[in-house]
Amino acid sequence: MISQTETPRTDFVAVERERMRREYQRRARDVEPNRYAASQPFARFEVEVRNRRAERLLRSHQLFPKPGDDCLEVGFGSQGWFTQLISWGVQETELHGIELDPERAARARDLFPKADLRLGDAVNLPWDSGTFKLVIASTIFTSILDPRVRRLIADEIVRVMAPGGALLWYDFAYDNPRNRNVRGVPRREIRQLFPGLRGGIQRVTLAPPLGRIVVPRSRALATFLEGIPLLRTHLLAVLTKA
Protein backbone atom coordinates (compact mmCIF):
# COMPACT_ATOMS: atom_id res chain seq x y z
CA MET A 1 0.00 0.00 0.00
CA ILE A 2 1.24 3.52 -0.84
CA SER A 3 0.98 6.10 1.90
CA GLN A 4 -0.43 9.56 1.30
CA THR A 5 3.08 11.05 1.43
CA GLU A 6 4.65 8.50 -0.95
CA THR A 7 4.64 9.08 -4.69
CA PRO A 8 3.66 6.04 -6.78
CA ARG A 9 6.54 4.68 -8.83
CA THR A 10 4.80 5.31 -12.14
CA ASP A 11 4.26 8.95 -11.17
CA PHE A 12 7.83 9.88 -10.29
CA VAL A 13 9.22 7.97 -13.26
CA ALA A 14 6.81 9.73 -15.62
CA VAL A 15 7.63 13.13 -14.10
CA GLU A 16 11.37 12.60 -14.53
CA ARG A 17 10.93 11.21 -18.04
CA GLU A 18 8.94 14.28 -19.10
CA ARG A 19 11.45 16.66 -17.49
CA MET A 20 14.28 15.02 -19.43
CA ARG A 21 12.35 15.22 -22.70
CA ARG A 22 11.72 18.92 -22.18
CA GLU A 23 15.38 19.45 -21.41
CA TYR A 24 16.44 17.66 -24.62
CA GLN A 25 14.09 19.93 -26.54
CA ARG A 26 15.49 23.02 -24.82
CA ARG A 27 19.07 22.02 -25.63
CA ALA A 28 18.19 21.40 -29.27
CA ARG A 29 16.53 24.82 -29.42
CA ASP A 30 18.88 26.98 -27.34
CA VAL A 31 22.37 25.45 -27.55
CA GLU A 32 24.48 26.45 -30.55
CA PRO A 33 24.76 23.24 -32.65
CA ASN A 34 28.54 23.35 -33.13
CA ARG A 35 29.36 23.82 -29.46
CA TYR A 36 29.43 20.09 -28.72
CA ALA A 37 29.91 18.81 -32.28
CA ALA A 38 32.24 15.83 -32.69
CA SER A 39 34.28 17.88 -35.18
CA GLN A 40 35.27 20.44 -32.56
CA PRO A 41 38.95 20.19 -31.51
CA PHE A 42 38.21 19.64 -27.84
CA ALA A 43 35.51 17.06 -28.58
CA ARG A 44 37.97 15.06 -30.68
CA PHE A 45 40.63 15.34 -27.99
CA GLU A 46 38.21 14.32 -25.23
CA VAL A 47 36.97 11.26 -27.11
CA GLU A 48 40.46 10.13 -28.10
CA VAL A 49 41.74 10.31 -24.53
CA ARG A 50 38.57 8.75 -23.11
CA ASN A 51 38.59 5.85 -25.54
CA ARG A 52 42.28 5.16 -25.05
CA ARG A 53 41.89 5.05 -21.28
CA ALA A 54 38.73 2.93 -21.54
CA GLU A 55 40.49 0.39 -23.77
CA ARG A 56 43.41 0.19 -21.36
CA LEU A 57 41.09 -0.29 -18.38
CA LEU A 58 39.00 -2.97 -20.10
CA ARG A 59 42.11 -4.87 -21.18
CA SER A 60 43.62 -4.68 -17.71
CA HIS A 61 40.49 -6.39 -16.35
CA GLN A 62 40.48 -8.88 -19.26
CA LEU A 63 37.04 -7.57 -20.24
CA PHE A 64 37.82 -6.07 -23.64
CA PRO A 65 34.88 -6.83 -25.97
CA LYS A 66 35.34 -9.30 -28.80
CA PRO A 67 33.26 -10.51 -31.74
CA GLY A 68 30.27 -12.42 -30.43
CA ASP A 69 29.83 -10.21 -27.35
CA ASP A 70 26.48 -8.45 -27.24
CA CYS A 71 26.97 -4.87 -26.02
CA LEU A 72 24.34 -2.43 -24.74
CA GLU A 73 24.53 1.34 -24.44
CA VAL A 74 21.98 3.05 -22.20
CA GLY A 75 21.19 6.50 -23.57
CA PHE A 76 23.17 6.25 -26.81
CA GLY A 77 22.19 9.67 -28.14
CA SER A 78 23.01 10.29 -31.80
CA GLN A 79 25.93 7.87 -31.96
CA GLY A 80 27.23 6.97 -28.54
CA TRP A 81 30.12 4.54 -28.31
CA PHE A 82 28.99 2.44 -31.28
CA THR A 83 31.71 3.59 -33.67
CA GLN A 84 34.34 2.83 -31.04
CA LEU A 85 32.87 -0.60 -30.32
CA ILE A 86 32.96 -1.46 -34.02
CA SER A 87 36.60 -0.32 -34.19
CA TRP A 88 37.27 -2.70 -31.28
CA GLY A 89 35.87 -5.60 -33.31
CA VAL A 90 32.25 -5.79 -32.17
CA GLN A 91 29.85 -6.48 -35.04
CA GLU A 92 27.08 -4.00 -35.81
CA THR A 93 24.47 -6.73 -35.25
CA GLU A 94 25.85 -7.14 -31.71
CA LEU A 95 25.15 -3.52 -30.83
CA HIS A 96 22.07 -2.77 -28.73
CA GLY A 97 20.82 0.45 -27.22
CA ILE A 98 17.97 2.39 -25.69
CA GLU A 99 17.41 6.13 -26.06
CA LEU A 100 14.72 8.47 -24.72
CA ASP A 101 14.93 11.17 -27.39
CA PRO A 102 13.34 10.14 -30.72
CA GLU A 103 15.35 12.56 -32.88
CA ARG A 104 18.68 11.33 -31.52
CA ALA A 105 17.56 7.73 -31.85
CA ALA A 106 16.58 8.28 -35.49
CA ARG A 107 20.01 9.71 -36.33
CA ALA A 108 21.74 6.74 -34.72
CA ARG A 109 19.52 4.28 -36.58
CA ASP A 110 20.54 5.90 -39.86
CA LEU A 111 24.20 5.41 -38.94
CA PHE A 112 23.82 1.85 -37.66
CA PRO A 113 20.89 0.24 -39.50
CA LYS A 114 21.84 -3.31 -38.47
CA ALA A 115 22.00 -2.51 -34.74
CA ASP A 116 19.17 -3.18 -32.29
CA LEU A 117 18.38 0.40 -31.24
CA ARG A 118 15.18 1.01 -29.32
CA LEU A 119 13.25 4.06 -28.20
CA GLY A 120 12.26 4.25 -24.55
CA ASP A 121 13.57 4.82 -21.05
CA ALA A 122 15.89 2.55 -19.09
CA VAL A 123 13.67 1.95 -16.06
CA ASN A 124 12.43 -1.26 -17.69
CA LEU A 125 15.01 -2.51 -20.16
CA PRO A 126 13.42 -4.70 -22.87
CA TRP A 127 16.05 -7.45 -22.73
CA ASP A 128 16.39 -10.67 -20.76
CA SER A 129 18.46 -10.90 -17.61
CA GLY A 130 22.11 -11.77 -18.13
CA THR A 131 22.17 -10.78 -21.81
CA PHE A 132 25.13 -8.42 -22.21
CA LYS A 133 28.87 -8.87 -21.79
CA LEU A 134 29.32 -5.09 -21.79
CA VAL A 135 26.92 -2.33 -20.77
CA ILE A 136 27.87 1.31 -21.32
CA ALA A 137 26.45 4.19 -19.30
CA SER A 138 28.05 7.36 -20.64
CA THR A 139 26.97 10.88 -19.62
CA ILE A 140 23.47 9.64 -18.89
CA PHE A 141 23.12 9.46 -15.10
CA THR A 142 24.07 13.12 -14.68
CA SER A 143 20.96 14.04 -16.71
CA ILE A 144 18.75 12.08 -14.28
CA LEU A 145 17.99 14.25 -11.27
CA ASP A 146 15.60 12.00 -9.32
CA PRO A 147 17.69 9.62 -7.17
CA ARG A 148 14.89 7.03 -7.24
CA VAL A 149 15.04 6.88 -11.04
CA ARG A 150 18.82 6.61 -10.91
CA ARG A 151 18.44 3.63 -8.59
CA LEU A 152 15.87 1.90 -10.83
CA ILE A 153 18.07 2.29 -13.90
CA ALA A 154 21.16 1.07 -12.06
CA ASP A 155 19.27 -2.03 -10.94
CA GLU A 156 18.14 -2.69 -14.53
CA ILE A 157 21.70 -2.36 -15.80
CA VAL A 158 22.91 -4.95 -13.32
CA ARG A 159 20.01 -7.26 -14.21
CA VAL A 160 20.83 -7.38 -17.93
CA MET A 161 24.57 -7.79 -17.39
CA ALA A 162 25.86 -11.30 -17.97
CA PRO A 163 27.75 -12.98 -15.10
CA GLY A 164 31.35 -11.93 -15.53
CA GLY A 165 30.26 -9.01 -17.71
CA ALA A 166 31.27 -5.41 -17.28
CA LEU A 167 29.77 -1.96 -16.87
CA LEU A 168 31.74 0.78 -18.61
CA TRP A 169 30.90 4.07 -16.91
CA TYR A 170 31.86 7.56 -18.11
CA ASP A 171 30.32 10.70 -16.65
CA PHE A 172 31.23 13.91 -14.89
CA ALA A 173 31.65 13.98 -11.15
CA TYR A 174 30.83 17.58 -10.30
CA ASP A 175 27.77 19.81 -10.52
CA ASN A 176 27.66 22.47 -13.21
CA PRO A 177 26.59 25.70 -11.48
CA ARG A 178 25.40 27.10 -14.82
CA ASN A 179 23.14 24.15 -15.61
CA ARG A 180 20.64 23.03 -12.98
CA ASN A 181 19.36 20.27 -15.27
CA VAL A 182 22.40 18.10 -14.65
CA ARG A 183 23.96 16.82 -11.43
CA GLY A 184 27.39 15.28 -11.05
CA VAL A 185 27.84 11.69 -9.88
CA PRO A 186 30.84 11.37 -7.54
CA ARG A 187 32.79 8.20 -6.94
CA ARG A 188 30.90 7.48 -3.71
CA GLU A 189 27.53 7.52 -5.49
CA ILE A 190 28.74 5.17 -8.23
CA ARG A 191 29.61 2.65 -5.53
CA GLN A 192 26.20 3.16 -3.91
CA LEU A 193 24.36 2.70 -7.20
CA PHE A 194 26.23 -0.54 -7.99
CA PRO A 195 27.09 -2.11 -4.62
CA GLY A 196 27.35 -5.62 -6.07
CA LEU A 197 29.86 -4.70 -8.78
CA ARG A 198 33.62 -4.56 -8.31
CA GLY A 199 36.33 -2.74 -10.21
CA GLY A 200 38.35 0.42 -10.66
CA ILE A 201 37.31 4.05 -10.98
CA GLN A 202 39.68 6.74 -12.23
CA ARG A 203 39.53 10.45 -12.95
CA VAL A 204 39.77 11.44 -16.62
CA THR A 205 39.06 14.32 -19.05
CA LEU A 206 40.53 17.78 -18.89
CA ALA A 207 37.93 20.23 -17.54
CA PRO A 208 35.89 21.22 -20.64
CA PRO A 209 35.95 25.03 -20.06
CA LEU A 210 39.75 24.84 -19.95
CA GLY A 211 40.01 22.27 -22.72
CA ARG A 212 37.97 24.33 -25.19
CA ILE A 213 40.48 27.16 -24.76
CA VAL A 214 43.68 25.13 -24.75
CA VAL A 215 43.16 22.31 -27.28
CA PRO A 216 42.75 24.52 -30.40
CA ARG A 217 45.99 26.28 -29.50
CA SER A 218 48.16 23.40 -28.33
CA ARG A 219 47.30 19.70 -28.07
CA ALA A 220 50.66 19.16 -26.38
CA LEU A 221 49.76 21.58 -23.61
CA ALA A 222 46.30 20.04 -23.31
CA THR A 223 47.86 16.58 -22.96
CA PHE A 224 50.16 17.88 -20.24
CA LEU A 225 47.29 19.53 -18.36
CA GLU A 226 45.08 16.43 -18.70
CA GLY A 227 47.80 14.54 -16.87
CA ILE A 228 47.12 16.61 -13.73
CA PRO A 229 44.40 14.79 -11.75
CA LEU A 230 43.01 17.96 -10.18
CA LEU A 231 42.14 19.29 -13.64
CA ARG A 232 40.08 16.22 -14.59
CA THR A 233 36.30 16.46 -14.19
CA HIS A 234 34.97 13.03 -15.23
CA LEU A 235 35.09 9.51 -13.85
CA LEU A 236 35.78 6.40 -15.93
CA ALA A 237 35.02 3.02 -14.40
CA VAL A 238 34.99 -0.63 -15.37
CA LEU A 239 32.87 -2.58 -12.87
CA THR A 240 32.33 -6.31 -13.11
CA LYS A 241 29.49 -8.60 -12.10
CA ALA A 242 30.49 -11.70 -10.18
N, C-alpha and C positions, 0 to 999 in steps of 0.2 A: 504494500500500500504506500502511496506517495503522500507525504504530509503536505499541509497547506503552504509551508515555507520552502518546499523542495520543488525544483523545476523538473518536469518530466524530461526524460532523455531526448525524446523526439523534438521537444521544444528547443532546448539549448543547442542541439546539433543544427536544427534548421536555422536558428538565429545566427549562429556563427557561419554557416554556409552562405547565407544571404549577405552577411557583412563582407565576407571575402569576395563574393561576386561583385558587389558594389565597388570594392576597392580595386579589383582588376579593371573594372570599367573606368574608374577615375584615373588610374595610371595610364591606360590607353589613351585617354582624352587629354590629360594634363601634362604628362611627362614627355619631353622632347624625344622623338623616336631614336635618334642616334646616340643618346646619352649612354645607354647600356648595350648598344649594338655589339655583336661579336667581332665586328671589324675594327672597333676602337682599340688603340694600342694597349691601354691598360687591360681591357677585357681579354685580349689575346695573351698578354703576360700572365694574368691571373689564372686563366684556364690551363696554360702550359705548366705553370708551377704546381697548381692543384693536381693535375692529372699525373704529373711525374711523381709527386709525393704519394698519391693514392696507389699508383702501381707499385711503388717500393713497399708501401705498408701491406698491401695485399700479398705480395710475394713473400714478405718476411713472415707472414702468418700461414703461408702455403694455401692461400685462398684465392689466388689469381684465377679469374674465370677462363674457361676453355670451351671449345666447341662441344655442344651437347648440354651446356649448363643454361637452364632457363633463368633469366634475369628480369627483375621487376624494378621499375622506377615509379615512386609515389610522387605525383605532382611533376610530370615531365615537362610541362610548359610547351614551348615551340619546338624544342629539340632535345633538351636534357643531356644526358650522358650517352645517348644512343650512338652517336658517331664515334665516341671514344671506345665504347664496348665493341663495336664492329672492328675498330682498329686493333683491339686486343684479341680478336679471333672469334668473338661471339657471332653467330649467324643472325641475320635480320629476323628470321622466323622464331628465334629464341628470345626476342625482345618483347617485353610486356610492360604495360604502363596504365596508370589511371590519372586523369587530369580533370579539374573542376571547370576550367574555363573553356567553352566550346571553340572559340576562335583560335586559341593556342593549340588545342587538340587537333583541329582541322589542319593547321600548318604542319604539325608533326606527322600526321597521317599522309600528307602529300610527300613528305621527305622519306617516310619509311612505310610504304604501302603493304609490305609483307609482315609487318610487326602487329602484335595484338595490343592495340591502343584503345582504351575505353574511356568513356566520358562518365564522370561521377565523382563522389567524394570517397575518402579512404576510411571512413568509419566502419563500413562493411565491404571489405575487399571481395570481389567476385571470383575468387580462386580457392581451390581446396587447400586445406592445411598441409604444411610441409612441401609446398610446390617448388620453391625457388632456392637456388644455391646462392644467389646474391640479390639483395634488396638495397636499393639506393634511395636515401632520403636527403635531398640536396636543396638547401634554401627553401624549405617548405614549412618546417615547424615554426620558424620565426614569424610566418604570416598567420599563424593560428594563435589567437589571443586567449581563448578559453582553455584553461588548464584541463578541464574535463574532456574536451575534444582531443587535446594533445594525448591524453592518457588512452582514450579509445583507439586512436590511430596507432599509437605505439604498440598496444596489445595486438592489433590486427597484423602489424608488420611481423611481430614475433610469431604469430600463428601460422602465417604463410611461409615462413622461413623453413627450409629443410634442416633436419638435424645435421650439424656440422657446417651449416651454411653461414653466411656472413651478412651483416648490415654495414654498408658503406655510408657514413654520415658526413655531410659537409654543410656547415651553416655558421652564421656569425654569432658571437658569444655575448655581444654587448648591445644595449638599447641604442637606438638612433634618436637623439632628442628632437630631431627635425621631422620625424615620421612616427606618429603615435599608432599607426596601423601595423607596426612590426614590433616584436619584442625578442631580444636576444635570448639564446639558450646557453647558459654556462655549463661547464663540465659537470658540476654537481647535479644539474637537472637531467643531463643525458643519462647519468648513472641511475637516477631515480625513475626515469621513463623506461629503462631497460635493465631492471635489476637482475634478470636471469642471464644476461649476456656478459661475456668477458672479452677484454681486448684493450688495445691502446688508443689513447686520445692525444692528439698533438695540436699545437697552435700553428696556423698557416695563414698566408695571404697578407701581403702588405696592406695597411689601412687604405681603403679606396680613395678617400679625399687626398691623401698624400700620393698614392700611386697614380692618380689621374694627372697630377702635376709633373711627377718625376719621370714616368715611363716614356712619354713622347720626347723627352729631352735626353735621357740616358738610361738605357736598359741595364747597363753595368752598375750604375748607381742604384737603380731600383733593386737589382739582385742583391747588392750589398745591404741595403736597408731591410729587405725582406728577411735577411739572415738574422736580424735583431728581434728576438721573441717579443719584446715589449711593443713593437710596431705591427704585430700581427693581430688581426681582429676576428679570425674565423677558427673553428675547430674542425679537424678531420679525424675521423675515427673508423676503425674496423673492429666490429664487435661480433663475436661468434656465439652460435647457439649450440649448447652441449648436445 
